[in-house]
């Protein structure tokens, strides 16, 4: 008997049953991409690039955020001033557009722009995991994240409520997206009180995370860092979320939301964040390098 709650077959969210879906493989500009169906969850798909997980999308429920770091970005979206209020957002790095889908579902009518450097990857996602639907205003384009941000800073300053940088070439963040000069462009496109968030990854001795923290603090008056305690202690490699704003951050709200996660993360700000950065100098274009590679097997899947 058909599932009465399933979307109709002419809906972008419709998918065949899990046991009828097949993996999709394609060579893209940055590597070998795979779309792997979640056999335990109808509508669920995992995107990997060179066997490194990039995104998880639930076509039937865009509010389902599978990855822990994505849930933390979701908490940030939820904590933006005025629940349900439309926002203008820029996503640097597309993947399978997990967060844009979430924002469109929780804040319908929000205007969102996605910039992804890998054109064939974006085509793959558009073909097999379409994102358009009622109340969805997402424009996706191929381009370099920094070039797009620089153009926007020149042509439409102070026009956005949210900028999210989630750019990985394979498993590393490109150096030109880690400098003070890059963050100044992000600050220039934000409205007063707008938020900048960067998803990064690091492990012991956390030199990259400390340098990125120092860089964020050099540009934004209000900053915080979100990560699981074992990552902050250098016990394992993992995701680190950095958040900056010219105005007050929703710290109390974020702490409450983070505490409810299966794997709770710690929010660090103020004096504690300054101590974490220590005497590390901010990164400039002249000193910027790609983020360190993860240890073997840190994120890879077969």
C-alpha positions in Angstrom: 0.0 0.0 0.0 1.5 3.4 -0.9 2.5 5.7 2.0 -0.2 8.4 2.3 2.4 10.8 3.8 4.8 10.4 0.9 5.1 13.4 -1.6 3.4 12.8 -5.0 5.6 11.5 -7.8 5.5 14.8 -9.6 7.0 16.6 -6.5 10.7 17.5 -6.5 10.9 15.7 -3.1 9.6 12.4 -4.4 12.0 9.5 -4.4 11.6 5.8 -5.1 11.7 3.5 -2.1 15.2 3.2 -0.5 15.7 -0.3 -1.8 15.1 0.9 -5.4 17.6 3.8 -5.3 21.0 3.4 -6.8 24.3 5.3 -6.1 25.3 7.9 -8.6 29.0 8.5 -9.5 30.4 11.4 -11.5 33.8 12.9 -12.0 33.7 16.6 -11.1 36.2 19.5 -11.2 37.5 18.7 -7.7 37.3 14.9 -7.6 35.1 11.9 -7.8 31.6 12.6 -6.4 29.2 10.0 -5.2 25.5 10.3 -4.2 24.8 7.4 -1.9 21.2 6.6 -0.9 20.6 6.1 2.8 19.1 2.6 2.8 17.7 3.2 6.3 15.9 6.4 5.4 13.7 7.1 2.4 14.7 10.4 0.8 18.1 10.5 2.5 21.2 10.9 0.4 24.9 11.3 1.3 27.2 13.3 -1.0 30.9 12.4 -0.9 33.9 13.8 -2.8 36.8 11.5 -3.1 35.1 9.4 -0.3 35.1 12.4 2.1 31.5 13.1 3.3 30.4 16.6 2.1 26.6 16.8 2.7 23.6 14.8 3.8 20.2 15.7 2.3 16.7 14.5 3.2 14.5 15.3 0.3 11.4 14.5 2.2 12.3 16.6 5.3 14.8 19.5 4.7 14.8 20.2 8.5 16.5 16.9 9.1 20.2 17.7 9.7 22.2 14.5 9.9 25.7 15.9 10.5 26.5 17.4 13.9 28.2 20.5 12.4 25.2 21.1 10.2 22.9 21.0 13.2 25.0 23.7 14.8 24.7 25.9 11.8 21.0 25.1 12.0 20.9 26.3 15.6 22.6 29.5 14.4 19.9 30.0 11.7 17.2 29.4 14.4 18.8 31.9 16.7 18.7 34.8 14.2 16.6 37.6 15.4 12.9 37.0 14.8 12.0 33.3 14.5 10.6 32.6 11.0 11.6 36.0 9.7 12.8 36.1 6.1 16.5 36.7 5.8 19.0 37.4 3.0 21.8 34.9 3.1 24.9 34.0 1.1 26.4 30.5 1.2 30.0 30.2 0.1 30.3 26.5 -0.8 27.3 24.6 -1.9 27.7 20.9 -1.5 24.2 19.4 -1.7 22.7 22.7 -0.3 21.7 21.2 3.0 21.7 24.5 5.0 20.0 26.5 2.3 17.2 23.9 2.1 16.9 24.1 5.9 16.7 27.9 6.0 14.1 27.9 3.2 12.0 25.4 5.2 12.3 27.3 8.5 12.2 30.8 7.1 10.1 30.6 4.0 10.6 33.4 1.4 14.2 34.0 2.5 16.4 35.1 -0.4 19.5 32.9 -0.7 22.5 32.8 -3.0 24.8 29.8 -3.2 28.3 30.1 -4.7 30.0 26.8 -5.6 33.3 26.5 -7.4 32.6 23.0 -8.8 30.2 23.4 -11.7 29.8 19.6 -12.5 29.1 19.0 -8.8 26.4 21.6 -8.7 24.9 20.1 -11.9 24.9 16.7 -10.3 23.0 17.9 -7.2 20.5 19.9 -9.3 19.8 16.8 -11.4 19.4 14.3 -8.7 18.6 16.3 -5.5 16.5 19.3 -6.8 15.9 22.0 -4.3 13.2 24.3 -5.7 9.7 24.3 -4.4 7.0 26.5 -2.8 8.5 29.3 -0.7 12.1 28.4 -1.9 14.1 31.3 -3.3 17.6 29.8 -3.8 19.9 30.9 -6.6 22.9 28.7 -7.1 25.9 29.7 -9.3 29.3 28.5 -10.2 32.2 30.8 -9.0 35.0 31.4 -6.6 33.7 32.3 -3.1 36.1 35.2 -2.6 35.5 36.7 -6.0 31.8 36.6 -5.5 32.1 38.1 -2.0 34.4 40.9 -3.3 31.9 41.8 -6.0 29.0 41.9 -3.6 31.0 44.0 -1.1 31.5 46.5 -4.0 28.0 46.5 -5.5 25.7 45.7 -2.5 27.4 46.5 0.8 25.4 45.9 4.0 22.8 43.8 2.2 22.9 40.5 4.0 21.8 39.0 7.3 23.9 35.9 7.1 27.1 34.8 5.4 28.1 31.1 5.8 31.6 30.0 4.6 31.6 26.2 4.3 34.3 25.7 1.6 36.4 22.6 1.3 38.4 21.6 -1.7 38.4 17.9 -0.8 39.0 18.0 2.9 40.9 21.3 3.2 39.8 25.0 3.3 41.5 27.1 0.7 44.0 29.6 2.1 42.5 32.6 0.3 39.3 32.2 2.3 41.1 32.3 5.7 42.6 35.8 5.9 41.8 39.1 7.5 41.3 40.6 4.0 38.7 37.9 3.2 36.8 38.5 6.5 36.7 42.2 5.9 34.8 41.5 2.7 32.4 39.4 4.6 31.9 42.1 7.2 31.3 44.7 4.5 28.3 42.8 3.0 26.6 42.2 6.4 23.8 44.5 7.7 24.2 45.8 11.3 23.8 42.7 13.5 24.3 40.3 10.6 26.2 37.1 11.3 29.2 35.5 9.7 29.8 31.8 10.3 32.7 29.6 9.0 32.8 25.8 9.2 36.4 24.7 9.6 38.2 21.5 10.6 41.3 21.0 12.7 43.1 18.7 15.1 46.0 18.7 17.6 47.8 21.0 18.1 44.9 23.3 16.8 47.3 25.8 15.3 44.9 26.4 12.4 41.9 26.9 14.7 43.8 29.3 16.9 45.0 31.4 13.9 41.5 31.5 12.5 40.1 32.6 15.9 42.7 35.4 16.0 41.8 36.4 12.5 38.0 36.5 13.3 38.7 38.5 16.4 40.7 41.0 14.4 37.7 41.8 12.2 34.5 41.3 14.2 33.8 42.9 17.6 31.7 40.0 18.8 33.0 36.4 18.3 32.5 32.9 19.5 33.7 29.4 18.7 31.6 26.2 18.8 33.1 22.7 18.9 32.8 19.5 20.8 35.1 19.3 23.9 37.3 16.5 22.6 38.1 18.5 19.5 39.0 21.6 21.6 41.2 19.5 23.8 43.0 18.3 20.7 42.0 14.7 21.3 40.5 14.2 17.9 40.2 15.9 14.5 36.8 17.5 13.9 34.7 20.5 12.9 35.0 23.9 14.4 32.4 26.6 13.9 33.5 30.2 14.2 30.9 33.0 14.4 31.4 36.8 14.2 29.2 39.9 14.2 29.4 43.6 14.7 26.5 43.3 17.1 25.7 41.1 20.1 25.6 37.3 19.4 22.7 35.1 20.6 25.0 33.3 23.0 22.4 32.2 25.6 20.1 30.9 22.9 22.9 29.0 21.2 24.2 27.5 24.4 20.7 26.2 25.2 20.2 24.7 21.7 23.7 23.1 21.7 23.1 21.5 25.1 20.2 19.5 23.6 22.2 17.8 20.9 23.1 14.1 21.0 26.8 15.2 21.0 26.7 18.5 22.8 29.2 21.2 21.7 30.8 23.9 23.8 30.5 27.6 23.0 33.6 29.6 23.8 33.6 33.4 23.8 34.9 36.4 25.6 38.1 36.0 27.7 38.1 32.2 27.2 38.2 32.7 23.4 40.9 35.3 23.7 42.9 32.8 25.8 42.4 30.1 23.2 43.8 32.4 20.5 46.6 33.4 22.8 49.4 35.3 21.0 48.7 33.8 17.7 48.8 36.4 14.9 45.9 37.0 12.6 46.2 35.4 9.1 46.8 37.8 6.2 46.8 37.2 2.5 50.6 37.1 2.7 50.7 34.4 5.3 47.5 32.3 4.4 47.8 28.6 3.7 45.2 25.9 3.2 43.9 24.2 6.3 45.9 21.1 7.4 44.9 17.8 5.9 42.9 15.4 8.2 44.6 12.3 9.5 44.0 9.2 7.4 40.5 7.9 7.9 39.2 10.9 9.8 36.2 11.5 7.5 36.5 9.0 4.6 33.8 6.4 3.8 34.0 3.5 1.4 
